[in-house]
């Protein structure tokens, strides 16, 4: 493990049909989450897909549920509410909101890899209300404004 790598312990409860998430490669950022049941998604249909997992994410961290690029490219399946946040005080079952953006019916099998779980440190902000903000070169330019030069 490199010195700049951060490692935390993730406690999991694995329910019926659940599988312990795993990193596919040594340097993968996300662990694969798998479905506990088969699901069929019609074009533009969305569904909450259960993983059978409950997690105790350490305080000061969050779990981010992200899409799998292979499902998105090959089948048009992605996650809504992405990245989805799993707070450190949540103890319910982890579910993944999937949507079929393709024009074909997609069948996902039980145990199929449906998303990735990334554990990330978080920073909490102290909100300070002010009358005005400092000026910057960009100012209020947004929505593609930096690509105009």
C-alpha positions as CSV (number, residue, x, y, z in Angstrom):
1,X,0.0,0.0,0.0
2,X,1.4,3.4,-1.0
3,X,2.0,5.9,1.9
4,X,-0.6,8.3,0.5
5,X,-3.3,5.7,0.4
6,X,-6.1,5.9,2.9
7,X,-7.5,2.7,4.3
8,X,-10.6,2.4,6.7
9,X,-12.5,-0.6,8.1
10,X,-15.9,-1.1,6.7
11,X,-18.2,-3.3,8.8
12,X,-20.9,-5.1,6.8
13,X,-24.0,-7.1,7.5
14,X,-24.8,-9.5,4.7
15,X,-28.4,-10.5,4.4
16,X,-30.2,-13.1,2.2
17,X,-28.8,-13.1,-1.3
18,X,-26.2,-10.5,-0.5
19,X,-22.5,-10.8,-1.5
20,X,-19.6,-9.1,0.1
21,X,-18.4,-6.3,-2.2
22,X,-15.0,-6.7,-3.7
23,X,-12.5,-4.6,-5.6
24,X,-12.0,-6.1,-9.1
25,X,-8.4,-5.1,-9.3
26,X,-5.6,-4.0,-6.9
27,X,-6.0,-0.3,-7.8
28,X,-9.8,-0.2,-8.3
29,X,-11.4,2.8,-6.6
30,X,-14.8,1.2,-6.2
31,X,-16.0,-2.2,-4.8
32,X,-18.6,-4.0,-7.0
33,X,-22.1,-4.1,-5.5
34,X,-24.3,-7.1,-6.7
35,X,-28.0,-7.5,-6.9
36,X,-29.9,-10.0,-4.6
37,X,-32.5,-10.8,-7.3
38,X,-33.1,-10.8,-11.0
39,X,-34.7,-7.7,-12.4
40,X,-36.1,-6.8,-15.8
41,X,-36.0,-3.2,-16.9
42,X,-38.1,-1.9,-19.8
43,X,-36.8,1.1,-21.8
44,X,-36.9,4.2,-19.5
45,X,-38.0,2.1,-16.5
46,X,-36.3,2.6,-13.2
47,X,-36.2,0.3,-10.2
48,X,-34.7,0.1,-6.7
49,X,-32.4,-2.9,-6.7
50,X,-31.4,-4.4,-3.4
51,X,-27.9,-5.6,-2.5
52,X,-28.6,-7.4,0.8
53,X,-25.9,-5.3,2.5
54,X,-26.0,-3.0,5.5
55,X,-22.9,-1.0,6.3
56,X,-21.4,0.8,9.3
57,X,-19.3,3.4,7.4
58,X,-16.9,5.1,9.8
59,X,-17.7,8.6,11.0
60,X,-16.0,11.2,8.8
61,X,-16.6,9.1,5.7
62,X,-19.4,8.5,3.2
63,X,-20.2,5.7,0.8
64,X,-20.8,6.8,-2.8
65,X,-22.8,4.5,-5.0
66,X,-21.8,5.0,-8.6
67,X,-22.7,3.5,-12.0
68,X,-20.6,0.8,-13.6
69,X,-19.2,1.9,-17.0
70,X,-19.7,-1.5,-18.6
71,X,-23.4,-1.6,-17.9
72,X,-23.8,2.0,-19.1
73,X,-21.9,1.4,-22.4
74,X,-23.1,-2.1,-23.3
75,X,-26.7,-2.0,-22.0
76,X,-27.7,1.6,-21.3
77,X,-28.1,1.0,-17.6
78,X,-27.0,3.7,-15.1
79,X,-27.7,4.9,-11.6
80,X,-30.1,7.7,-10.8
81,X,-29.2,10.0,-7.9
82,X,-25.6,9.4,-8.8
83,X,-23.4,9.4,-6.9
84,X,-25.8,8.3,-4.2
85,X,-24.6,9.0,-0.7
86,X,-24.6,6.5,2.2
87,X,-24.2,8.5,5.4
88,X,-22.1,7.1,8.2
89,X,-25.2,6.9,10.5
90,X,-27.4,5.0,8.0
91,X,-28.0,1.3,8.9
92,X,-30.6,0.2,6.4
93,X,-30.1,-2.0,3.4
94,X,-28.1,-0.5,0.5
95,X,-30.2,-0.2,-2.6
96,X,-29.3,1.1,-6.0
97,X,-31.7,3.0,-8.2
98,X,-31.1,1.8,-11.7
99,X,-32.6,3.1,-15.0
100,X,-32.7,1.6,-18.4
101,X,-31.8,4.4,-20.9
102,X,-31.7,2.0,-23.9
103,X,-34.5,1.2,-26.3
104,X,-34.4,-2.5,-25.4
105,X,-35.6,-4.6,-22.5
106,X,-32.6,-5.4,-20.2
107,X,-32.5,-8.4,-17.9
108,X,-30.1,-8.3,-15.0
109,X,-29.5,-11.6,-13.1
110,X,-29.3,-12.2,-9.4
111,X,-25.7,-11.7,-8.3
112,X,-24.9,-9.4,-11.2
113,X,-22.6,-6.4,-10.6
114,X,-24.9,-3.4,-10.7
115,X,-22.9,-0.5,-9.2
116,X,-19.7,0.5,-7.4
117,X,-19.3,1.6,-3.8
118,X,-16.5,4.1,-3.1
119,X,-15.6,5.1,0.4
120,X,-14.6,8.8,0.6
121,X,-13.6,11.2,3.4
122,X,-16.0,14.1,3.9
123,X,-15.6,17.7,5.0
124,X,-18.4,19.5,6.9
125,X,-18.8,23.2,6.2
126,X,-19.5,26.0,8.7
127,X,-21.9,28.1,6.8
128,X,-21.3,31.9,7.0
129,X,-23.9,34.2,5.6
130,X,-22.4,37.4,4.0
131,X,-23.8,40.3,2.1
132,X,-21.5,39.8,-1.0
133,X,-18.8,37.4,-2.3
134,X,-15.3,38.2,-3.5
135,X,-14.8,38.9,-7.2
136,X,-13.1,36.4,-9.5
137,X,-12.0,36.3,-13.2
138,X,-14.8,33.9,-13.9
139,X,-17.5,35.7,-12.0
140,X,-21.0,34.4,-12.7
141,X,-20.0,32.6,-15.9
142,X,-21.3,29.0,-15.9
143,X,-22.8,26.2,-18.0
144,X,-19.9,26.0,-20.5
145,X,-18.7,29.6,-20.2
146,X,-15.1,28.6,-19.6
147,X,-14.9,26.8,-23.0
148,X,-15.6,30.0,-25.0
149,X,-11.9,31.2,-25.4
